């Protein structure tokens, strides 16, 4: 696999006289790919039907002449002002019925048929003009689906599309009433056109109704993306990707990714630490300039799965961002570390956002590789170092993982719909298990929820999976390794009812969840031997072997063969115990890591990363802050 560096560039923001010099400097820094076009609709079509591609022709030609490949984005995330005049009802409405307006980005409803038609028209024009252009190495659809809370819409267009979706899914209102349990509170319907969107009800709406709306909204994103993909494929053989975001679970990325060739994501470690991670002030202060040691790695592994092995970082933070509550600068060396960590997890390309800091608009405070005055910013020198190192490094891929963890977007919607405890969050739960595996020094794969073959992984984790799919249930029953399921797994039907027999309902495991309770902050259930359950605890019954007990003697985990059901959310100490025992049973050698130090293996090398702000020592190795060590795989660490 060839690895390359890229950058996001906006020729429409700069005088044409600087394009060639920009391209020359990009190549000199070791960059090989440039993403352009994804926000340029107003320049591509300043008036309805008047296409002005001449400037884009020249921009592509200038970049290509310098030896750069071009990733061309479709501009559908930023419809121009005239579009709002042509389709005044194209905007999404929030759950309180307030219409979103022009003046930012992502100002459209996925369900609006008129806007879909306009998107098809501009994508068709772009694909016809550039589909066979030799400089176009890839296409990007839209930009960051779901960003700014834009997946869910409560517009008239969304309501009409939702009713049609329900009619196709259920075929009869009687079937819908049964599946949703609408006899409760006399919520039965007699026609699909009576069903509204689940908003502005007196108290909470029927959770089955909410879940159906979430599934519908996700399917609308898939349908919107597929429209563009099908058009591009008619005119171009170049691969197609989309750039997802960190901790966005509003739509099913696996379903969108099924239509794409490559999954990409936008990595902003410092912004995400400040804005999207539950952690105490001590942790956030310690990793203020480095980012969380596991957050980027989780998304690397997730999008490797979404892309079925092919994935990129489309936007890599090179300096302070502008959108988090606080926006510090990276510790020197971190841009290099983040880049190498992505490559160690199998990335084909890492592209930086952006080439030059723009002096105007909403992102004027967002750093680039150049300052607004064209002088180099701090990150550029680190990019050049990585480029030189890449030229000397062998080709790489990913090594087989020690463990796998199942991730399911529908489960995130399920536990947002019915959390039962204010702080029960699916992503947070899965990430706690992932972080525990990383603390043990393991390579990890992320699996989709319909995985039917688990033979490659001696250890599989299935935390919080609301409904275990039939293929996964069969795979778990036949798995020859170890599997840890729960808490809260298989506790809902597809119609969002409690199943009968009671969960977990796993073949070969005599275990029943008899009662659940959510635990407020500061309350825990101690485990015998150390650690505790926090946030969530289940009372377990059944004849299966007790693998772990609470301090009061009640079962905390039940096991039969290689299948273990865990009846609670472990704190860090409890998680370390649960995972260490599972690894020992699976025959996986572990290597407990110092705080902030992490490992990742490729087929030929072992990478060691130090996220800590101070030097660390590991296995006799001295690791300065932001250190990246690449060791031959045969030079195994003594603990392994």
N, C-alpha and C positions, 0 to 999 in steps of 0.2 A: 504494500500500500504506500503510495507516494503522499507525503505530508507537505502542506504548503501554508503560507501565511497570506492573509488578505486584509483589506481595509474597506470601510464604507465611505463612499465619496458622493458629493452632491455638486456636480458641475453647474447646475442651475443656480447655485448660490454664489458662484465666483465668476469674475470676468474671464471670458474665453482666452484672453492673453496669458493666463497663468496655468491653463490646463496642461500644456506640454511640459512645463517645468515641474508641476505637481507629479505628473506621471514619471518623469525622469527620477525624481527624488524617491518616489515609491519603490521603483526598481532598485535604486541604490541602497535602500534600507532592507532589501530582501523580500519585499512583498511581491506576490505573483498574481493575486486575484483582486478585483475591485467590484463591489456591489453598488449599483446605481439605479435610479429611476423609481424607487418604490413610493416616493412622495411627490412626484412631479406632474400630476395630472393637469394642473392649471397651466403648465407650460406646454404640455403635449397637446392639450385641447383647450385653448384660451376661451373659445366660444363653442357652443354646441355644433358639432359637425365639422369644425375647422381644425384639422389636425396639423400640427407644426412639429414634424419629426426631424427637421433639418439640423437643429442644434444637437439633438441626440445622436444623429448620424455622425456629426463631427466629433462629439465627445467619445463615442465608441471607437471611431477611427484613431483618435489621438491616443487613447489608452492602448489600443491594439498595436499601434506603431511603436510604442515603448516596450512591447512584449508582455503586456498584461492581459489576462483573461477577464472577461466581464460576466458577472452575475446580474442579470436583468430582472428587476422587480416589477410586478404589476402594480399600478398606482391606486388600487381600489380602497386602500385604507384612508385616503384623503380626497374624497370627492370635492370638486371645486365649487365656488359659490353659486355659479349658474345652475349647478345640479340641484341645489336646494330650492331655487326658484322653479325649476322644471318639475320637481317632485317634492312639494312642501310636506308631504306625509311620509317621507322616507326615513325620518329620524326615529330612533328608538324612544320609547317611554319607559321611565323607571317604574319600580313597583308601586310608587305612590301616584302614578299617572302623570308625572311631570315630563314634558317633552324636552329632550336634549336638543341643543341648538348648534348652529354653525359657529366656528371660531376656534376649533382645536383640531382633533383628528378622531378617526373611528366613529364618525357621526353618521352612522347608517344602521338600519335594522336588517339583519340577515334575511328576513322573510319578505321584504318588500319586492314585489315582482318587477316594478319599474326600475328599481336600482339594479336588480340582477341583470336585467336586459342591458342597461348601460354598461355594467361591468363586462358582460360578454362582448359587447361592441368594442370597448377599448382594448381588451385582451386579444380579441381577434385581429384588430389592426396591428398591434405590437407583434403578435406571433407571425402574421403574414410578412411583416417587414423584416424582422430579425431572426426568424425561425431557422434559416440556414446560414446565418452570418457566421463566419469562422471564428470570430472573437467571442461569441456567446458560449460560455462553458457550462452555464446552468441558469435556471430560472427560479425566481422566488415568487410565490403567490402571496399577494397582500402583505401585511406586516403585523405580527404579534396578535393573532386572533385572541380575543378575550381580554386583552389589556384594557385597563381603565373600567373594569366591570361592564363590559359591553356584550357579553354573550346573551344574557337574558334581556328580552324586550317584551314590553306589555302594550305594544301598539296594536291598532286595528288589524294591520297586516299579519302580525304574529298571532293574534287571536283567530283569524280566519284560517291560517296555516295550521294552527294547533288543532282546530276542530277537524280539519281534513286528515291530519296525522292520526288522530284518535279513531276516526271512522275507518281508516285503512287498517289500523292495528287491531281494533276490537270487532269490527264488522257489525256489531249490534250494540245498542245502548244497554240492553239487558246484560250482556257479557261484561261491559264496562262497570255497570252497577255492582255486579257480583265481585269483580276483581278489586274494586276500590272499597268495598264494604259500605256502600252508600246508604244502606238502611240505617246506619248510625246517624242520628240527628236529622232524619228525614231528608237526606241529601240526594235522593234518587232522581234521575233525569229520565225524560221520555223522548228526547231528541238530542242529537249531537250539537245542534245550534243553540241549545240552552246552556252549554258548558262555557264558562268564562275562564279567563286566566286566573291563577290562584293569587289574588292580590286584594288588598283593602277589605278583607273580611273582618268581622267583628272581633273574633279571636283567631287562633291559628287555623288555616285551611286544612282540609283532609290531607294527611301526609302522602297518601297514594296519588292524589291529584298533583301535589307539588313534585313528586318524583316523576310522574308522567311528563310534566312540563319541563323538567330538567333533561329528561331523555330526548324530548322533542327539540329543545333548544340546541343540544349537542348535535343532533342529526341535521339541523339547519346549517350549522357551521360546516359539517361534512359535505352537505349538498352544495353550499356556496363555493367551497374549495374545489369540489369535483367539477363544477361547471368550468372553472378556469383551467384545470388540469386537462380536461378533455379537449378544450380548444387548443391549448399549447401543443399537445401531443399530435394533433393533426398537421402541424406545421414544423415541428422541431423534434430532433432526436436527442437534444441535450437533456440532462437530468433535471428534475423539478424538485424543489424543496420548499419548506415553510420554516420560518423562524419562530419557534415557541418561546415562552417566557418561563422564568423560574417561579415555582409554586403557583401556577395557574392551573386549576383543576375544574374549571367551569364547563369544559367540553372534553370529549374523549379523544385524546391525542393519538391513541392507537388507531382509532377509526379514521381520523384524518390522514394519518401516516400511511394507511393501507393504499391510498391513491398516489402516494409520492415515491420518489426514488431515494431521497435523503431526508433525514430529520436534522434540523438545526435548532439551536437555542441561543438565547441572548444572556450572557453571563456577566453579572454585575455583583461581584462578591461583597463589596463594601456596602452598596445600596441594599442588597438583600439582607445582610446581617442587621442593619439598622431598621429595615422596613418590614421584613417578612419572616422573621425567626423568633420563636418564643425562647428567650434566654434571659438570664438575670443580668443586672448591670455589670457584675464582675466579669462575666464571660464576654459581654459586648465591649467592655473597655479593653480587655486583654487582646481581643482579636480585631480591634477597631480598624487597624490599617492593613489587615491581612485577609479578613473574611473568616467565616466559620470553616473549620478544617474538613467538614464533611458535606456541606451544602452543595458545593460545585460538583464534587464527585458523585453525589446521588443523581444529579441531573445528567451528568455525563453518562452514567450507566442506564438511566431511564431512557434517554433519547437514542442511545445505541440500540435499545430494544424497540423503540418506536420506529427507527429507521431500518430495522432488521439487519443491523450490522453496519450500516452506512450513516454517519452523522458528522455534523460540523458544529463549531461555535461560530455563529454568524455575527455576533457583536460581543467583543470582549472589552471589558472596562480597562482603559489605559491610564486613568487618573480620576480626580473627583467627578462624581456625577452631580446632577442638579435636582433630583426628584425625591431623595430620601429625607427623613427628618433632619439628619446631620450628614455632611458630605466631606469626610476627611480624605486626604491624599493617601495613596498606597505606600506602604513601607518600601524602601528601595529594594528591588529584587523581586517584588511580588508579581509584576506583570510577566516577568520571565517564568516564575513558578506556576502561575495560573495557566500559562500557555503549555508548558511541559506536562502539567498534570492532565490537561485535556488530551494531549497526544498519547500519554501513557494509558489513558482509558479508551483509546482507539479512534480519536478524532482524525479525519482526513484533512481538515482545514480549520485554522483559527483566524478569524478576521476581527480587526479592531474597530471600535466605534469611537471616534470617526477620524478622518484624515486631518482635518483642521477644525479647531474650535470655531464655531460660528459666532459672530458678534451681535446677532439679532435673533429675535424669536424666543420661543419658550425654552429652548435648550442652550441659550447663550452661556450659561454657567457650567455646561458639560464639557469636560476637558477632551481634547483630541490628541493625536500624535504631534500636531503642530499647534502653536499658539495662534490667536487671531492675527498677530503681526507676522505670521509665516515662519517665525523662529521655532526650532525644535522644542517640544515639550519633553518632560522627564521620561515619559514612556517610550519615546522613539529609540533611545539608545538601547533599552532592554530588548526591543523588538529586533534591532540589528544584531544583537548578541545571539538571540534565538535563531535568527536566519543563518548565521555563520555555523552555529552548532548543528542545525538541521542539515546543512550541506555536508557535514562530516559524519552524521549519524546514519546507521543502516536503516533500511525500511523496517517498519514495525506494524504490528497488529495488536491483538489482545490475547492474553494467556487464558486458559480455561479457569473459570471461577471456582472458588471453594464452596460457595453457597449461593443460593438464589432467594430472592424475595419477590412475592407477587404484589403488583400494584394495580389498582382498579379505580378508574375515575368515577364510576357509578357509586362506589362505596363512599367516596368523598361527598357526593350529593346526598346519599342516604343519611350520613351522620350530620350533615348540615341541616337536613330536613327534620331529623328527630335526634338531636344530640343526647338528650336525656340528662346530660350534665353540661353546664355552660362551657367548660373548657375541653370537652371531648371533640377532638379534631382528627380526622383520618390521616391527613398528611403528617401531622405531628406524631401520631402513633407509629406509622410506618417508618418515619425518619428516626424515631428512637431505636427501633430494631436495627435499622441500617447503621446508625451510628455505633451501636453496640458491636456489630460485626467488624466495623472499621477499627474500633479500639482493640480488637483481637488480631489485627494485622491481616485481614482476609481480603481476597478479591471477591467481588460480588457481581452477580448478574441480576437485572430486574426482568421480571416475566409478566406478560399480559395475563388477564384473568381467565382466558380461555385456553391456556397452555394445556396440551394433551400428552406431553411426553416430558417426564422429569428425570430420565435416566442419567443425564449428564451431571446432575448435582447431588452429591452425597447428603447435603443439608438444604432443605427448602423451608422457608418461613412464610406463613400466610396470616398476617395480623389484620384483624378488623375487616375481613372481606365479607361484605353484607350478605351476598348470595354466592355460594360456590357453584360455578357452572358445571353442567354434567361432564364435559371433557376433563376439567380439573379434578372433579370428584373421582372419576375413574382412574386418573393418573395417580392421585394420592393413595387410592386403595391398592394399586399395584406397585407403588414406589418401594424400591429395595433399600433406600437409605433412610435418613431421619427426616421427619417433618414436624414442625411446631405450628399449630393452628391456634388462632385466637389471640386476644379475647374478642368477643362480639362477632365471631365469624359464623357465617351461614345462619344468621339469626333473623333474616327476612326472606320472604318469597319475592319473586319478581314483581308481584302486585303490592308489595310492602306490608304484608301481613306476617304475624308470627307463625312459623311453620309448625305443622304437626306431622310426625313427632317433633318434640322440642329440639332446639339446637344442642350440640353441633350437628347431629344427624349424619355422622360419618360412618361409613361401612367398616365394620371390624372394631369399632371403638364403643364400648358400653359406657357412655358418659352422657349426662343430661345437665343442661344449665337450668337449675330450678328457680333461681332468683338473681336479679342483677341490681346493683346499686352504684350510683355515681358518688364520688367522694370530693368534697369541696377542698380548696387549697388549705394546706396545713393539716389535713386528715389523711392518714394512711393505715393500711392493714399490714402489720409486720409479718415477714416470712420467717419460718423456722430456719435458723442458721444464718440469717442476715439478709438485708434488703427488705423491700416492702412493695405492696401494691399501692399505686396512687391513681387518682382520677376515676378508676373503674375497678369494680370487683364483682365476681360472679360466684354464687354458691353452687358447687358441683355435686352431683349425685351419680351413682353408677358403680358397676362391679369392676371397672378397669383398675389397673394398678395405680396407686397414688405415687406420682413421681416427685411431687413437691407439696409441702404442707405450709399452711399459715401457722403463725405462732400459737394460735388457739387450737391447733390440731386439725382444723378442717382442711379438706383437699384444696390445694392451689393449682395443681395440674394433674390430669389423669392420662395414663399411657397404656397403649396396647401395641406390642411390637415396636415398629419404628414411628408410630403415630402418637403424638402428644398433643393434648388440648390444654391450653394455658388459660386459666380463668381470671385474668387480671392484667393490669397495665403495670409492669415492673418499673421501679425507679432505676437509676443507673447501677446501683449495687446489685439489685435483684436481676436486672437484665444481664449483667456480667455473669452471674451464677447460671442463669437459664441457658445462655448461649454457650458458655464454656462447657457445660454438661452435654448439650446437644452436639457440640463439635467433638467432644471426646467419644460419645456414642457413635458418631459418624466416621470416626477415624481421621479427623482433620486436625493437623498440627496447628496450634495457635501461637501467636507471638504478641503478647500484650504490649501496647505501645505507650511511650511517654506522652504526656499531654501535648497535643498539637503536632505530634509527629505521625505521619501516615505512610503506608506502603502501597505500591501498585506494580504488578508484574506484567511485562510483555513477553512474547515467546523467548526473547534472547536476553532481556535485561530486567533488573529490579530497580524501581525508582523509589527513593526515599525523599519525602518532602517535610520541611520544618515550617509549620504555620506559626510557631511560637515567636513572640517578639524578642526573645533572648536565646542565646546559644543552648543547644540541647546535646546530650550524649546518648547514643543508642548503639548497642552492640559494639562498643569500642570505637564508634565513628563519631567524629566531632561535627556538629551541624550548626553553623551560624544561622541567624535569623534569615528566613526566606531561602534557605538552602535547597538545592535540587541535586541529589546524587544519583548517578546512573551507574549501576553495578552489573557486571555479567551475572546471568542467572546461576551459573555454576558456582559463583562465589556466595553460596547460601549463607544467610545469617545463622549464627550459631544456635539461636533459639529455635530454628526451624529445621 
